[in-house]
């Protein structure tokens, strides 16, 4: 027998078998990281996330093998990217819950296929809320083309909630959902169709939230867990550009107060603690039990545009009684800006009431424009605060929101290029430690994020798809006078 011919035939048959199954025969290994984007090595993902597609950063012929507990997926690169089949990905994740998958990228060379260092991804059995809502807007507040959108996190489907082309390209902003419920939310519209759109189980109501006493419309709103109240600030907001600072754009308030809106009575009420002429109050947040109202406050600054570094916000808390609709008479300070020489913003509490995540910067209350902006976590049982180190980067990490299980959290980050905010997802464990965050998956992520010249603003996790009619919202905002809010006078 010709053993040489036999061995060569056997090798050929094995290669043919491998190719028939979509795999490749790897002959070499390098410790170099694979030339791909994004960086998914070491991240933790929920068991229901869309495929972690990869884009190639170098030319050549590449192959991806994803290895699970008892199955694998082989993917050839197409147009510079690995597009992982959705059904196969879901089966693989289901078999690896609370385990790990390996993503192995290899490159074809004259001597054969050489594998790069493995990409290892942990898979949590805890699912994330299936939808993410956000506003997409060009950088630096150029709101001529923008909208509210929702992304199905289990696939790549993105659909509009409301686009500003429906109301002659006026600004739409500050959306908020009642406990992540897609059927109850509101947002404010400006310019040619001014008013606050309140959507409740398909019914659209236009609210005129400006009163003589409040001097402004509802901004930065947050729902009370009962669904009856919405706390919101009214702000006089300005923008300045600085040639001498790394943070070239600054957005700031010259006055702001916090009020509470009683959605049942169509009333607005406040407190001297939340509306002081000597301070700027903003970013209200109710506790999950509804008994506390948190807000940020800064001492008023003269000519703030020229003394922006003096604008530093503290974090305070007051009692709130939902049955009587009354605000407490004493404010507790949780974070003192003067003592800490830092500024705090965007307090957001986990649904189980254990943790609060905030954003810290050297000054100001618009951290998305601050390169030094970082997320910090507060243990509400002890009051201890520390950086959320696993999630932070060297560029702006800012607005964040919690998922329903008090573990998954999404936030905005400019870590890729310093210009555009993109959504990142992290897991917060029982000790308040963040896993390495991962970028929201896309079909061809490098091409998508390079071509998408929009920032993802105010990402909010929600429990299901928003089904409200864009047309109905637009017609209500454009054609109806709206319901005027009445300011509740203080008792004598």
Secondary structure in CASP SS format (residue, H / E / C, confidence):
PFRMAT SS
TARGET T0000
AUTHOR 0000-0000-0000
METHOD secondary structure of the structure
MODEL  1
X C 1.00
X C 1.00
X H 1.00
X H 1.00
X H 1.00
X H 1.00
X H 1.00
X H 1.00
X H 1.00
X H 1.00
X H 1.00
X H 1.00
X H 1.00
X H 1.00
X H 1.00
X H 1.00
X H 1.00
X H 1.00
X H 1.00
X H 1.00
X C 1.00
X C 1.00
X C 1.00
X C 1.00
X C 1.00
X E 1.00
X E 1.00
X E 1.00
X E 1.00
X C 1.00
X C 1.00
X C 1.00
X C 1.00
X C 1.00
X C 1.00
X E 1.00
X E 1.00
X C 1.00
X C 1.00
X C 1.00
X C 1.00
X C 1.00
X C 1.00
X E 1.00
X E 1.00
X E 1.00
X C 1.00
X C 1.00
X C 1.00
X C 1.00
X C 1.00
X C 1.00
X C 1.00
X E 1.00
X E 1.00
X E 1.00
X C 1.00
X C 1.00
X C 1.00
X C 1.00
X C 1.00
X E 1.00
X E 1.00
X E 1.00
X E 1.00
X E 1.00
X E 1.00
X C 1.00
X C 1.00
X C 1.00
X C 1.00
X E 1.00
X E 1.00
X E 1.00
X E 1.00
X E 1.00
X C 1.00
X E 1.00
X C 1.00
X C 1.00
X E 1.00
X E 1.00
X C 1.00
X C 1.00
X C 1.00
X H 1.00
X H 1.00
X H 1.00
X H 1.00
X H 1.00
X H 1.00
X H 1.00
X H 1.00
X H 1.00
X C 1.00
X C 1.00
X C 1.00
X C 1.00
X E 1.00
X E 1.00
X E 1.00
X E 1.00
X E 1.00
X E 1.00
X E 1.00
X E 1.00
X E 1.00
X E 1.00
X E 1.00
X C 1.00
X C 1.00
X E 1.00
X E 1.00
X E 1.00
X E 1.00
X C 1.00
X C 1.00
X C 1.00
X E 1.00
X E 1.00
X E 1.00
X E 1.00
X E 1.00
X E 1.00
X C 1.00
X C 1.00
X C 1.00
X C 1.00
X C 1.00
X C 1.00
X E 1.00
X E 1.00
X E 1.00
X E 1.00
X E 1.00
X E 1.00
X E 1.00
X E 1.00
X C 1.00
X C 1.00
X C 1.00
X E 1.00
X E 1.00
X E 1.00
X E 1.00
X E 1.00
X E 1.00
X E 1.00
X E 1.00
X E 1.00
X E 1.00
X E 1.00
X C 1.00
X C 1.00
X C 1.00
X C 1.00
X C 1.00
X E 1.00
X E 1.00
X E 1.00
X E 1.00
X E 1.00
X E 1.00
X H 1.00
X H 1.00
X H 1.00
X H 1.00
X C 1.00
X C 1.00
X C 1.00
X C 1.00
X E 1.00
X E 1.00
X E 1.00
X E 1.00
X E 1.00
X E 1.00
X E 1.00
X C 1.00
X C 1.00
X E 1.00
X E 1.00
X E 1.00
X E 1.00
X E 1.00
X E 1.00
X E 1.00
X E 1.00
X E 1.00
X C 1.00
X H 1.00
X H 1.00
X H 1.00
X C 1.00
X E 1.00
X E 1.00
X E 1.00
X E 1.00
X E 1.00
X E 1.00
X C 1.00
X C 1.00
X E 1.00
X E 1.00
X E 1.00
X E 1.00
X E 1.00
X E 1.00
X C 1.00
X C 1.00
X C 1.00
X C 1.00
X C 1.00
X C 1.00
X C 1.00
X C 1.00
X C 1.00
X C 1.00
X E 1.00
X E 1.00
X E 1.00
X E 1.00
X E 1.00
X C 1.00
X C 1.00
X C 1.00
X C 1.00
X C 1.00
X E 1.00
X E 1.00
X E 1.00
X E 1.00
X E 1.00
X E 1.00
X E 1.00
X E 1.00
X E 1.00
X E 1.00
X E 1.00
X E 1.00
X E 1.00
X C 1.00
X C 1.00
X C 1.00
X C 1.00
X C 1.00
X C 1.00
X C 1.00
X E 1.00
X E 1.00
X E 1.00
X E 1.00
X E 1.00
X E 1.00
X E 1.00
X E 1.00
X E 1.00
X E 1.00
X E 1.00
X E 1.00
X E 1.00
X E 1.00
X C 1.00
X C 1.00
X C 1.00
X C 1.00
X E 1.00
X E 1.00
X E 1.00
X C 1.00
X C 1.00
X C 1.00
X C 1.00
X C 1.00
X C 1.00
X C 1.00
X C 1.00
X C 1.00
X E 1.00
X E 1.00
X E 1.00
X E 1.00
X E 1.00
X E 1.00
X E 1.00
X E 1.00
X C 1.00
X C 1.00
X C 1.00
X C 1.00
X C 1.00
X E 1.00
X E 1.00
X E 1.00
X E 1.00
X E 1.00
X E 1.00
X E 1.00
X E 1.00
X C 1.00
X C 1.00
X C 1.00
X C 1.00
X H 1.00
X H 1.00
X H 1.00
X C 1.00
X H 1.00
X H 1.00
X H 1.00
X C 1.00
X C 1.00
X E 1.00
X E 1.00
X E 1.00
X E 1.00
X E 1.00
X E 1.00
X E 1.00
X E 1.00
X E 1.00
X C 1.00
X C 1.00
X C 1.00
X C 1.00
X E 1.00
X E 1.00
X C 1.00
X C 1.00
X C 1.00
X C 1.00
X E 1.00
X E 1.00
X E 1.00
X E 1.00
X C 1.00
X H 1.00
X H 1.00
X H 1.00
X H 1.00
X C 1.00
X C 1.00
X E 1.00
X E 1.00
X E 1.00
X E 1.00
X E 1.00
X E 1.00
X E 1.00
X C 1.00
X C 1.00
X C 1.00
X C 1.00
X C 1.00
X E 1.00
X E 1.00
X E 1.00
X E 1.00
X E 1.00
X E 1.00
X E 1.00
X C 1.00
X C 1.00
X C 1.00
X C 1.00
X C 1.00
X H 1.00
X H 1.00
X H 1.00
X C 1.00
X C 1.00
X C 1.00
X C 1.00
X E 1.00
X E 1.00
X E 1.00
X E 1.00
X E 1.00
X E 1.00
X C 1.00
X C 1.00
X C 1.00
X C 1.00
X C 1.00
X E 1.00
X E 1.00
X E 1.00
X C 1.00
X C 1.00
X C 1.00
X C 1.00
X C 1.00
X C 1.00
X C 1.00
X C 1.00
X C 1.00
X E 1.00
X E 1.00
X E 1.00
X E 1.00
X E 1.00
X E 1.00
X C 1.00
X C 1.00
X C 1.00
X C 1.00
X C 1.00
X E 1.00
X E 1.00
X E 1.00
X E 1.00
X E 1.00
X E 1.00
X C 1.00
X C 1.00
X C 1.00
X C 1.00
X C 1.00
X C 1.00
X C 1.00
X C 1.00
X E 1.00
X E 1.00
X E 1.00
X E 1.00
X E 1.00
X E 1.00
X E 1.00
X C 1.00
X C 1.00
X C 1.00
X C 1.00
X C 1.00
X E 1.00
X C 1.00
X C 1.00
X C 1.00
X E 1.00
X E 1.00
X C 1.00
X C 1.00
X C 1.00
X C 1.00
X C 1.00
X H 1.00
X H 1.00
X H 1.00
X H 1.00
X H 1.00
X H 1.00
X H 1.00
X C 1.00
X C 1.00
X C 1.00
X E 1.00
X E 1.00
X E 1.00
X E 1.00
X E 1.00
X E 1.00
X E 1.00
X E 1.00
X C 1.00
X C 1.00
X C 1.00
X C 1.00
X C 1.00
X C 1.00
X C 1.00
X H 1.00
X H 1.00
X H 1.00
X H 1.00
X H 1.00
X H 1.00
X H 1.00
X H 1.00
X H 1.00
X H 1.00
X C 1.00
X C 1.00
X C 1.00
X E 1.00
X E 1.00
X C 1.00
X E 1.00
X E 1.00
X C 1.00
X C 1.00
X C 1.00
X C 1.00
X C 1.00
END
